[in-house]
Amino acid sequence: GLGLAITMVSAGVVAALGIRHVERHWSGFSRFAHRAPYVSAALIALVGLYTGWIGLHEFAS
């Protein structure tokens, strides 16, 4: 309960402070942050396709 809540809030604060720090020191971060969800989605889709291919290959053998 309370321990998990403190952990989650602490992680959020650290992430927010980290983003501010990176934004100050890396001018291209905003462009990277806008593209990150697309890269993540593509990676998840590729892993899913690979897992499906391996499963299909094992099923057919």
N, C-alpha and C positions, 0 to 999 in steps of 0.2 A: 503494500500500500504506500506508505509514506516514503519509504526508502526508494521505491521505484519512481515515485513522483519527483523526488529530489534529484535522482540520477538523470531523468529525462529533461528536467528544467536545466540542470547543469550542462548537459550535452548541447542543448539549444543555445545557451548563452555562449559557450565556447565556439560553436559553429558560427554564430552571428559575429562575434569578435574576430574570428579567423577570416571571415569574408571581408570585413572592413579592412583588415590588415592587407589582404591580398589585393583588394581594389586600389589601395594607395600605392602599392609597389609594382603592380603589373597592369599596364594600360589596356592590354588586350583581354583582360578577364571578362569584361561584359560580353564581348563577342563570343568567347568560349562558353560562358554560362548560358547564353541563348541557344547555342547549338548542342549542349550536353544532353538534353532529353532525346533528341533525334539520334545521337550516337548511341545512347543507352538502349533505345528501342531497337535499333538495328542490331546491336550486339545480342540482345535477348532473342530476337528473331533468328539470328544465325545459330545461336546455341540450341534453340528449339528445333530448327531444321536439322542440325547435326545429330541431336539426340533422336529425332524421328528416323533419320537415315540409318543410324546404328541399330535402332530397334527393329526397323523393317528388314535390315540385312540379317540380323540374328533370327528373326522370325522365319525368314525364307530359307535359312540353312537347316 
